[in-house]
């Protein structure tokens, strides 16, 4: 399995409702892209203060690397990804992506 971790530095002007809708659009991908086992999201709750401005995030669990690779190019993911990028502070610089094997 692959755990796909995405940390976000969302624009300060985003409302809570806008953040919720954006992250729910990631959750909705589970219904249309095969190989997604689970999607979780939320704010950073670490007391360490080492978030570097990345205070929201989500994780997607995939069956395997092939499922993750298919997700990356899937048109629905591309559309949600573009929406995420336009919602971050600094575009791509407002994202941190880290994948690892479970």
VMD Tcl script that builds the backbone (N, CA, C; Angstrom):
set m [mol new atoms 306]
animate dup $m
set s [atomselect $m all]
$s set {name element resname resid chain x y z} {
  {N N UNK 1 A 0.850 -1.184 0.000}
  {CA C UNK 1 A 0.000 0.000 0.000}
  {C C UNK 1 A 0.892 1.243 0.000}
  {N N UNK 2 A 0.334 2.312 -0.501}
  {CA C UNK 2 A 1.018 3.603 -0.562}
  {C C UNK 2 A 0.218 4.614 0.251}
  {N N UNK 3 A 0.902 5.372 1.093}
  {CA C UNK 3 A 0.275 6.479 1.797}
  {C C UNK 3 A 0.758 7.769 1.135}
  {N N UNK 4 A -0.175 8.495 0.557}
  {CA C UNK 4 A 0.073 9.733 -0.181}
  {C C UNK 4 A -0.313 10.881 0.747}
  {N N UNK 5 A 0.683 11.603 1.255}
  {CA C UNK 5 A 0.465 12.675 2.231}
  {C C UNK 5 A 0.623 14.024 1.537}
  {N N UNK 6 A -0.366 14.888 1.699}
  {CA C UNK 6 A -0.328 16.213 1.074}
  {C C UNK 6 A -0.571 17.253 2.160}
  {N N UNK 7 A 0.420 18.112 2.366}
  {CA C UNK 7 A 0.299 19.204 3.327}
  {C C UNK 7 A 0.039 20.484 2.560}
  {N N UNK 8 A -0.825 21.319 3.112}
  {CA C UNK 8 A -1.301 22.505 2.407}
  {C C UNK 8 A -1.056 23.768 3.214}
  {N N UNK 9 A -0.638 24.791 2.503}
  {CA C UNK 9 A -0.575 26.134 3.064}
  {C C UNK 9 A -1.643 26.922 2.303}
  {N N UNK 10 A -2.873 26.827 2.808}
  {CA C UNK 10 A -4.007 27.443 2.120}
  {C C UNK 10 A -4.020 28.953 2.336}
  {N N UNK 11 A -4.622 29.659 1.396}
  {CA C UNK 11 A -4.710 31.112 1.490}
  {C C UNK 11 A -5.475 31.502 2.752}
  {N N UNK 12 A -4.987 32.523 3.435}
  {CA C UNK 12 A -5.597 32.977 4.684}
  {C C UNK 12 A -7.035 33.452 4.484}
  {N N UNK 13 A -7.353 33.905 3.286}
  {CA C UNK 13 A -8.696 34.420 3.017}
  {C C UNK 13 A -9.753 33.316 2.884}
  {N N UNK 14 A -9.326 32.060 2.808}
  {CA C UNK 14 A -10.306 30.969 2.666}
  {C C UNK 14 A -11.124 30.824 3.944}
  {N N UNK 15 A -12.423 30.668 3.771}
  {CA C UNK 15 A -13.293 30.442 4.920}
  {C C UNK 15 A -13.248 28.963 5.308}
  {N N UNK 16 A -13.733 28.662 6.477}
  {CA C UNK 16 A -13.823 27.277 6.914}
  {C C UNK 16 A -14.671 26.440 5.972}
  {N N UNK 17 A -15.742 27.025 5.472}
  {CA C UNK 17 A -16.613 26.318 4.537}
  {C C UNK 17 A -15.904 26.032 3.219}
  {N N UNK 18 A -15.102 26.972 2.753}
  {CA C UNK 18 A -14.352 26.768 1.515}
  {C C UNK 18 A -13.310 25.673 1.685}
  {N N UNK 19 A -12.628 25.670 2.826}
  {CA C UNK 19 A -11.653 24.602 3.108}
  {C C UNK 19 A -12.347 23.248 3.142}
  {N N UNK 20 A -13.465 23.192 3.836}
  {CA C UNK 20 A -14.224 21.940 3.945}
  {C C UNK 20 A -14.625 21.433 2.564}
  {N N UNK 21 A -15.155 22.310 1.725}
  {CA C UNK 21 A -15.579 21.909 0.379}
  {C C UNK 21 A -14.392 21.426 -0.448}
  {N N UNK 22 A -13.265 22.100 -0.326}
  {CA C UNK 22 A -12.071 21.705 -1.068}
  {C C UNK 22 A -11.613 20.311 -0.642}
  {N N UNK 23 A -11.538 20.077 0.641}
  {CA C UNK 23 A -11.070 18.786 1.131}
  {C C UNK 23 A -12.085 17.679 0.885}
  {N N UNK 24 A -13.358 18.006 0.918}
  {CA C UNK 24 A -14.388 17.010 0.580}
  {C C UNK 24 A -14.299 16.618 -0.897}
  {N N UNK 25 A -13.812 17.514 -1.751}
  {CA C UNK 25 A -13.637 17.157 -3.162}
  {C C UNK 25 A -12.549 16.104 -3.327}
  {N N UNK 26 A -11.576 16.105 -2.427}
  {CA C UNK 26 A -10.547 15.056 -2.428}
  {C C UNK 26 A -11.183 13.736 -1.983}
  {N N UNK 27 A -11.974 13.779 -0.929}
  {CA C UNK 27 A -12.658 12.575 -0.440}
  {C C UNK 27 A -13.538 11.974 -1.538}
  {N N UNK 28 A -14.201 12.811 -2.307}
  {CA C UNK 28 A -15.104 12.344 -3.364}
  {C C UNK 28 A -14.371 11.553 -4.449}
  {N N UNK 29 A -13.070 11.746 -4.580}
  {CA C UNK 29 A -12.309 11.003 -5.585}
  {C C UNK 29 A -12.346 9.499 -5.329}
  {N N UNK 30 A -12.550 9.107 -4.079}
  {CA C UNK 30 A -12.621 7.682 -3.740}
  {C C UNK 30 A -13.751 6.984 -4.491}
  {N N UNK 31 A -14.796 7.729 -4.799}
  {CA C UNK 31 A -15.956 7.158 -5.488}
  {C C UNK 31 A -15.737 6.990 -6.989}
  {N N UNK 32 A -14.732 7.661 -7.547}
  {CA C UNK 32 A -14.553 7.633 -9.006}
  {C C UNK 32 A -13.204 7.083 -9.472}
  {N N UNK 33 A -12.249 6.951 -8.559}
  {CA C UNK 33 A -10.920 6.469 -8.952}
  {C C UNK 33 A -10.645 5.146 -8.258}
  {N N UNK 34 A -10.490 4.074 -9.024}
  {CA C UNK 34 A -10.222 2.764 -8.419}
  {C C UNK 34 A -8.890 2.743 -7.673}
  {N N UNK 35 A -8.835 1.924 -6.633}
  {CA C UNK 35 A -7.593 1.722 -5.904}
  {C C UNK 35 A -7.401 2.606 -4.692}
  {N N UNK 36 A -8.317 3.573 -4.477}
  {CA C UNK 36 A -8.246 4.397 -3.273}
  {C C UNK 36 A -8.945 3.634 -2.156}
  {N N UNK 37 A -8.205 3.361 -1.088}
  {CA C UNK 37 A -8.761 2.635 0.045}
  {C C UNK 37 A -9.353 3.561 1.100}
  {N N UNK 38 A -8.715 4.726 1.291}
  {CA C UNK 38 A -9.160 5.629 2.342}
  {C C UNK 38 A -8.647 7.034 2.062}
  {N N UNK 39 A -9.407 8.026 2.525}
  {CA C UNK 39 A -9.000 9.426 2.434}
  {C C UNK 39 A -9.340 10.065 3.776}
  {N N UNK 40 A -8.366 10.729 4.349}
  {CA C UNK 40 A -8.558 11.459 5.613}
  {C C UNK 40 A -7.979 12.855 5.467}
  {N N UNK 41 A -8.577 13.824 6.170}
  {CA C UNK 41 A -8.047 15.189 6.125}
  {C C UNK 41 A -8.289 15.891 7.454}
  {N N UNK 42 A -7.575 16.977 7.640}
  {CA C UNK 42 A -7.779 17.782 8.825}
  {C C UNK 42 A -6.678 18.790 9.025}
  {N N UNK 43 A -6.838 19.602 10.071}
  {CA C UNK 43 A -5.812 20.593 10.389}
  {C C UNK 43 A -4.677 19.954 11.180}
  {N N UNK 44 A -3.527 20.597 11.132}
  {CA C UNK 44 A -2.391 20.164 11.934}
  {C C UNK 44 A -2.728 20.359 13.414}
  {N N UNK 45 A -2.497 19.346 14.215}
  {CA C UNK 45 A -2.754 19.440 15.655}
  {C C UNK 45 A -1.476 19.204 16.465}
  {N N UNK 46 A -0.328 19.213 15.815}
  {CA C UNK 46 A 0.941 18.997 16.509}
  {C C UNK 46 A 1.268 20.196 17.402}
  {N N UNK 47 A 1.687 19.942 18.640}
  {CA C UNK 47 A 2.071 21.030 19.529}
  {C C UNK 47 A 3.511 21.510 19.308}
  {N N UNK 48 A 4.244 20.892 18.383}
  {CA C UNK 48 A 5.664 21.202 18.215}
  {C C UNK 48 A 5.942 22.534 17.536}
  {N N UNK 49 A 4.982 23.047 16.760}
  {CA C UNK 49 A 5.196 24.314 16.077}
  {C C UNK 49 A 6.154 24.224 14.901}
  {N N UNK 50 A 6.288 23.040 14.310}
  {CA C UNK 50 A 7.228 22.831 13.206}
  {C C UNK 50 A 6.523 22.681 11.859}
  {N N UNK 51 A 5.345 23.225 11.731}
  {CA C UNK 51 A 4.530 23.035 10.523}
  {C C UNK 51 A 4.987 23.879 9.342}
  {N N UNK 52 A 5.788 24.880 9.552}
  {CA C UNK 52 A 6.286 25.700 8.457}
  {C C UNK 52 A 5.189 26.367 7.641}
  {N N UNK 53 A 4.045 26.600 8.268}
  {CA C UNK 53 A 2.925 27.236 7.564}
  {C C UNK 53 A 1.975 26.260 6.901}
  {N N UNK 54 A 2.322 24.984 6.905}
  {CA C UNK 54 A 1.444 23.955 6.336}
  {C C UNK 54 A 0.514 23.485 7.446}
  {N N UNK 55 A -0.650 24.106 7.536}
  {CA C UNK 55 A -1.527 23.853 8.681}
  {C C UNK 55 A -2.750 23.005 8.358}
  {N N UNK 56 A -2.906 22.603 7.108}
  {CA C UNK 56 A -3.981 21.690 6.712}
  {C C UNK 56 A -3.365 20.592 5.863}
  {N N UNK 57 A -4.049 19.475 5.780}
  {CA C UNK 57 A -3.530 18.405 4.943}
  {C C UNK 57 A -4.501 17.254 4.790}
  {N N UNK 58 A -4.094 16.327 3.926}
  {CA C UNK 58 A -4.877 15.109 3.740}
  {C C UNK 58 A -3.952 13.960 3.391}
  {N N UNK 59 A -4.439 12.751 3.620}
  {CA C UNK 59 A -3.708 11.550 3.244}
  {C C UNK 59 A -4.659 10.650 2.469}
  {N N UNK 60 A -4.122 10.034 1.429}
  {CA C UNK 60 A -4.867 9.079 0.612}
  {C C UNK 60 A -4.115 7.756 0.681}
  {N N UNK 61 A -4.821 6.697 1.033}
  {CA C UNK 61 A -4.221 5.373 1.071}
  {C C UNK 61 A -4.614 4.633 -0.203}
  {N N UNK 62 A -3.607 4.145 -0.923}
  {CA C UNK 62 A -3.822 3.420 -2.174}
  {C C UNK 62 A -3.489 1.949 -1.995}
  {N N UNK 63 A -4.144 1.111 -2.785}
  {CA C UNK 63 A -3.867 -0.329 -2.770}
  {C C UNK 63 A -2.405 -0.620 -3.077}
  {N N UNK 64 A -1.857 0.135 -4.041}
  {CA C UNK 64 A -0.490 -0.106 -4.494}
  {C C UNK 64 A -0.006 1.097 -5.292}
  {N N UNK 65 A 1.244 1.042 -5.735}
  {CA C UNK 65 A 1.826 2.151 -6.493}
  {C C UNK 65 A 1.121 2.362 -7.828}
  {N N UNK 66 A 0.654 1.286 -8.439}
  {CA C UNK 66 A -0.045 1.410 -9.725}
  {C C UNK 66 A -1.341 2.210 -9.565}
  {N N UNK 67 A -2.061 1.969 -8.471}
  {CA C UNK 67 A -3.295 2.721 -8.220}
  {C C UNK 67 A -2.981 4.197 -8.000}
  {N N UNK 68 A -1.900 4.483 -7.247}
  {CA C UNK 68 A -1.488 5.870 -7.037}
  {C C UNK 68 A -1.115 6.544 -8.357}
  {N N UNK 69 A -0.382 5.822 -9.200}
  {CA C UNK 69 A 0.043 6.381 -10.479}
  {C C UNK 69 A -1.145 6.670 -11.387}
  {N N UNK 70 A -2.155 5.785 -11.361}
  {CA C UNK 70 A -3.362 6.012 -12.161}
  {C C UNK 70 A -4.136 7.226 -11.640}
  {N N UNK 71 A -4.164 7.394 -10.333}
  {CA C UNK 71 A -4.809 8.537 -9.684}
  {C C UNK 71 A -4.164 9.845 -10.129}
  {N N UNK 72 A -2.842 9.855 -10.193}
  {CA C UNK 72 A -2.125 11.084 -10.513}
  {C C UNK 72 A -2.516 11.670 -11.865}
  {N N UNK 73 A -2.840 10.832 -12.832}
  {CA C UNK 73 A -3.181 11.315 -14.173}
  {C C UNK 73 A -4.683 11.281 -14.457}
  {N N UNK 74 A -5.475 10.794 -13.508}
  {CA C UNK 74 A -6.928 10.707 -13.704}
  {C C UNK 74 A -7.499 12.121 -13.855}
  {N N UNK 75 A -8.373 12.347 -14.840}
  {CA C UNK 75 A -8.919 13.688 -15.076}
  {C C UNK 75 A -9.609 14.308 -13.856}
  {N N UNK 76 A -10.288 13.506 -13.063}
  {CA C UNK 76 A -10.955 14.042 -11.865}
  {C C UNK 76 A -9.917 14.522 -10.850}
  {N N UNK 77 A -8.825 13.779 -10.691}
  {CA C UNK 77 A -7.757 14.209 -9.785}
  {C C UNK 77 A -7.088 15.475 -10.312}
  {N N UNK 78 A -6.842 15.520 -11.611}
  {CA C UNK 78 A -6.213 16.705 -12.208}
  {C C UNK 78 A -7.058 17.942 -11.929}
  {N N UNK 79 A -8.377 17.823 -12.078}
  {CA C UNK 79 A -9.274 18.957 -11.834}
  {C C UNK 79 A -9.238 19.388 -10.367}
  {N N UNK 80 A -9.295 18.423 -9.456}
  {CA C UNK 80 A -9.225 18.755 -8.027}
  {C C UNK 80 A -7.856 19.336 -7.693}
  {N N UNK 81 A -6.813 18.782 -8.274}
  {CA C UNK 81 A -5.464 19.291 -8.042}
  {C C UNK 81 A -5.317 20.739 -8.468}
  {N N UNK 82 A -5.890 21.084 -9.600}
  {CA C UNK 82 A -5.833 22.479 -10.060}
  {C C UNK 82 A -6.563 23.401 -9.095}
  {N N UNK 83 A -7.678 22.913 -8.576}
  {CA C UNK 83 A -8.445 23.686 -7.597}
  {C C UNK 83 A -7.628 23.876 -6.314}
  {N N UNK 84 A -6.940 22.836 -5.891}
  {CA C UNK 84 A -6.101 22.927 -4.693}
  {C C UNK 84 A -4.972 23.933 -4.917}
  {N N UNK 85 A -4.284 23.812 -6.031}
  {CA C UNK 85 A -3.165 24.718 -6.322}
  {C C UNK 85 A -3.618 26.177 -6.327}
  {N N UNK 86 A -4.798 26.442 -6.893}
  {CA C UNK 86 A -5.286 27.827 -6.922}
  {C C UNK 86 A -5.720 28.311 -5.543}
  {N N UNK 87 A -5.876 27.392 -4.591}
  {CA C UNK 87 A -6.304 27.745 -3.234}
  {C C UNK 87 A -5.138 27.888 -2.261}
  {N N UNK 88 A -3.930 27.553 -2.712}
  {CA C UNK 88 A -2.788 27.617 -1.798}
  {C C UNK 88 A -2.054 28.943 -1.912}
  {N N UNK 89 A -1.385 29.270 -0.851}
  {CA C UNK 89 A -0.544 30.455 -0.820}
  {C C UNK 89 A 0.740 30.131 -1.562}
  {N N UNK 90 A 0.903 30.692 -2.749}
  {CA C UNK 90 A 2.105 30.457 -3.531}
  {C C UNK 90 A 1.977 29.372 -4.582}
  {N N UNK 91 A 0.757 28.924 -4.885}
  {CA C UNK 91 A 0.590 27.888 -5.911}
  {C C UNK 91 A 1.265 26.599 -5.494}
  {N N UNK 92 A 2.108 26.047 -6.350}
  {CA C UNK 92 A 2.788 24.787 -6.034}
  {C C UNK 92 A 3.663 24.892 -4.785}
  {N N UNK 93 A 4.172 26.079 -4.496}
  {CA C UNK 93 A 4.986 26.260 -3.292}
  {C C UNK 93 A 4.157 26.096 -2.017}
  {N N UNK 94 A 2.842 26.140 -2.147}
  {CA C UNK 94 A 1.951 25.964 -1.005}
  {C C UNK 94 A 1.562 24.521 -0.776}
  {N N UNK 95 A 2.255 23.592 -1.446}
  {CA C UNK 95 A 1.993 22.155 -1.307}
  {C C UNK 95 A 3.263 21.437 -0.908}
  {N N UNK 96 A 3.095 20.403 -0.116}
  {CA C UNK 96 A 4.184 19.487 0.187}
  {C C UNK 96 A 3.599 18.080 0.053}
  {N N UNK 97 A 4.174 17.279 -0.843}
  {CA C UNK 97 A 3.673 15.926 -1.091}
  {C C UNK 97 A 4.755 14.926 -0.727}
  {N N UNK 98 A 4.347 13.904 0.017}
  {CA C UNK 98 A 5.280 12.871 0.455}
  {C C UNK 98 A 4.541 11.542 0.424}
  {N N UNK 99 A 5.057 10.597 -0.340}
  {CA C UNK 99 A 4.471 9.254 -0.445}
  {C C UNK 99 A 5.417 8.243 0.187}
  {N N UNK 100 A 4.841 7.257 0.854}
  {CA C UNK 100 A 5.676 6.152 1.331}
  {C C UNK 100 A 4.895 4.860 1.349}
  {N N UNK 101 A 5.634 3.760 1.324}
  {CA C UNK 101 A 5.043 2.424 1.357}
  {C C UNK 101 A 4.610 2.088 2.772}
  {N N UNK 102 A 3.461 1.467 2.867}
  {CA C UNK 102 A 2.981 0.975 4.170}
  {C C UNK 102 A 3.320 -0.486 4.313}
}
mol reanalyze $m
mol bondsrecalc $m
mol representation Tube
mol addrep $m
